[in-house]
Amino acid sequence: MDYQHHWVTESKIGSAEAVEGIKNLVADMRHSADVLDAAIAADRSHPNAHGLLELRMRRRNIKATVAILEDRLVSVEQLRSRASR
């Protein structure tokens, strides 16, 4: 995955485009985690310790990144709601 989103800049962090971009990225990453889950389940029937560990590590990293992005999204949405008052 080679994402190069330029919508998260300091001047646009609270923009609707930034929020939508983060939501799209999270959705894409969740899909990737689901694909990895399926690959891990398939690998269990054909044990390859190194391959399985690598897939689990990738899945864990993606899920950690999703959690960070979701936290960031909450922060951005709070900033937007304060700014709109």
C-alpha beads as a LAMMPS data file, in Angstrom:
LAMMPS data file: protein, C-alpha beads

85 atoms
84 bonds

1 atom types
1 bond types

-500.0 500.0 xlo xhi
-500.0 500.0 ylo yhi
-500.0 500.0 zlo zhi

Masses

1 110.0

Atoms # bond

1 1 1 0.000 0.000 0.000
2 1 1 1.494 3.269 -1.073
3 1 1 -0.726 6.080 0.144
4 1 1 0.367 9.631 -0.427
5 1 1 -2.494 11.746 0.804
6 1 1 -1.761 15.437 0.848
7 1 1 -4.993 16.486 2.496
8 1 1 -3.615 16.461 6.041
9 1 1 -1.813 19.742 6.380
10 1 1 -1.945 22.083 9.359
11 1 1 -4.116 24.576 7.515
12 1 1 -6.599 21.933 6.401
13 1 1 -6.593 19.486 9.323
14 1 1 -10.162 20.390 10.235
15 1 1 -11.504 20.541 6.706
16 1 1 -14.296 18.328 5.489
17 1 1 -11.913 16.947 2.864
18 1 1 -9.424 15.913 5.559
19 1 1 -12.118 14.188 7.596
20 1 1 -13.428 12.379 4.521
21 1 1 -9.884 11.406 3.521
22 1 1 -9.167 9.936 6.952
23 1 1 -12.454 8.006 6.876
24 1 1 -11.624 6.602 3.426
25 1 1 -8.132 5.629 4.531
26 1 1 -9.507 3.875 7.621
27 1 1 -12.025 1.980 5.472
28 1 1 -9.262 0.899 3.064
29 1 1 -7.053 -0.224 5.920
30 1 1 -9.885 -2.163 7.575
31 1 1 -10.433 -3.944 4.268
32 1 1 -6.715 -4.775 4.131
33 1 1 -6.898 -6.174 7.673
34 1 1 -9.881 -8.318 6.635
35 1 1 -7.920 -9.648 3.652
36 1 1 -5.026 -10.472 5.965
37 1 1 -7.412 -12.222 8.369
38 1 1 -8.556 -14.439 5.491
39 1 1 -4.963 -15.114 4.446
40 1 1 -4.031 -16.025 8.009
41 1 1 -6.989 -18.399 8.243
42 1 1 -5.946 -20.027 4.952
43 1 1 -2.310 -20.268 6.086
44 1 1 -3.331 -22.190 9.196
45 1 1 -4.160 -25.144 6.988
46 1 1 -0.733 -24.914 5.255
47 1 1 1.631 -24.083 8.107
48 1 1 4.520 -21.837 7.217
49 1 1 5.673 -20.337 10.481
50 1 1 7.571 -17.426 8.943
51 1 1 4.782 -16.501 6.511
52 1 1 2.117 -16.720 9.176
53 1 1 4.113 -14.563 11.586
54 1 1 4.638 -11.957 8.866
55 1 1 0.931 -11.841 8.044
56 1 1 0.035 -11.492 11.727
57 1 1 2.564 -8.697 12.135
58 1 1 1.165 -6.841 9.130
59 1 1 -2.383 -7.237 10.438
60 1 1 -1.366 -6.012 13.898
61 1 1 0.380 -2.965 12.415
62 1 1 -2.596 -2.094 10.226
63 1 1 -5.003 -2.400 13.147
64 1 1 -2.763 -0.225 15.322
65 1 1 -2.628 2.393 12.581
66 1 1 -6.412 2.282 12.205
67 1 1 -6.805 2.877 15.948
68 1 1 -4.465 5.882 15.781
69 1 1 -6.306 7.324 12.779
70 1 1 -9.665 6.856 14.494
71 1 1 -8.364 8.705 17.554
72 1 1 -7.092 11.461 15.289
73 1 1 -10.449 11.619 13.565
74 1 1 -12.217 12.119 16.888
75 1 1 -9.803 14.953 17.702
76 1 1 -10.320 16.591 14.323
77 1 1 -14.080 16.339 14.622
78 1 1 -13.925 17.911 18.084
79 1 1 -11.834 20.777 16.676
80 1 1 -14.324 21.251 13.870
81 1 1 -17.272 21.346 16.267
82 1 1 -15.517 23.944 18.446
83 1 1 -14.659 26.052 15.427
84 1 1 -18.234 26.020 14.179
85 1 1 -19.640 27.450 17.437

Bonds

1 1 1 2
2 1 2 3
3 1 3 4
4 1 4 5
5 1 5 6
6 1 6 7
7 1 7 8
8 1 8 9
9 1 9 10
10 1 10 11
11 1 11 12
12 1 12 13
13 1 13 14
14 1 14 15
15 1 15 16
16 1 16 17
17 1 17 18
18 1 18 19
19 1 19 20
20 1 20 21
21 1 21 22
22 1 22 23
23 1 23 24
24 1 24 25
25 1 25 26
26 1 26 27
27 1 27 28
28 1 28 29
29 1 29 30
30 1 30 31
31 1 31 32
32 1 32 33
33 1 33 34
34 1 34 35
35 1 35 36
36 1 36 37
37 1 37 38
38 1 38 39
39 1 39 40
40 1 40 41
41 1 41 42
42 1 42 43
43 1 43 44
44 1 44 45
45 1 45 46
46 1 46 47
47 1 47 48
48 1 48 49
49 1 49 50
50 1 50 51
51 1 51 52
52 1 52 53
53 1 53 54
54 1 54 55
55 1 55 56
56 1 56 57
57 1 57 58
58 1 58 59
59 1 59 60
60 1 60 61
61 1 61 62
62 1 62 63
63 1 63 64
64 1 64 65
65 1 65 66
66 1 66 67
67 1 67 68
68 1 68 69
69 1 69 70
70 1 70 71
71 1 71 72
72 1 72 73
73 1 73 74
74 1 74 75
75 1 75 76
76 1 76 77
77 1 77 78
78 1 78 79
79 1 79 80
80 1 80 81
81 1 81 82
82 1 82 83
83 1 83 84
84 1 84 85
